[in-house]
Amino acid sequence: MFTFKQLDLLGGWIVQVRKQGIHVGNIRRTTLDSGYAYYRGKDNQLTASLHNASLDELKKAIEKAS
C-alpha cells in the first residue's frame, strides 16, 4: 500500500512516496512541461522514473508499476 504526503519546502513542495511506511521516492513538479515527475529512491533528485501531466494519474502509475 502506498501513501503520499505533501511536504512544504522553502520555495515549493514535494510529495513523499511511501510503500508500507518506507520512504521509496518523491514527486516534484517539473519546470519544462508543468507536469509532475516521480524520482525513485529517497535521495534521488536527478533521474525521474515516471512523468505525467496529472498528479493523480502519476500516483496511479506509481502504484501500478510497483
N, C-alpha and C positions, 0 to 999 in steps of 0.2 A: 504494500500500500504506500502510495506517495502522498506527501504533504508539501504544500507550497506556502512559504512565509515571506511576506514582503518586509524588507528592512530598509529604513530610510538612512541614506548616507549623505554626507556633506556634498551638496550639489546634485543629488539624484537618489536613486533607489536600486535595489537588487532583489530578486526573488530567490530565496534559498530553497533548493530542492532536496527533500529528504525521503529516503526509502527505508521504511521500518525504523524511523528515528535516526538514521545515519545520514549525515550530510554527503550527498553524492554529486552535487553540481549547483550551478547558478544560472539564472535567466537575467539577461540585461537587454535593454533597448538598443538596437543598432542605429547608428547615425546615418548610414548610407541610404537605406530604404525605408526608414521609420518603422521597421518591423522589430522582431524580437529574436534573440539567439540564445541557445542553451549551450553552456560550457560544462562539459562533463569533468568531474573532479572538483574537489572543494577549493583548490588553489589555482586552477586553470583560468586564465583570463585572455588567452591568445587564440586558441583554436576552438571554434564553435563546432558542435556536433550536429545541431539541428537549427533550422531557421523557419520562421513563419511570420506572416503579417499580422496574425491574430494571436494574442497571448493565450486565450482559451484553447485554440487549436494546437498551439505549441505544447501546452500542458498535456493534452490528449496524446500527442505524438511521443512525448517522453514516456508516458505510461505504457504505450503500445510497444515501444522499442526495447523496453527492459523486461 
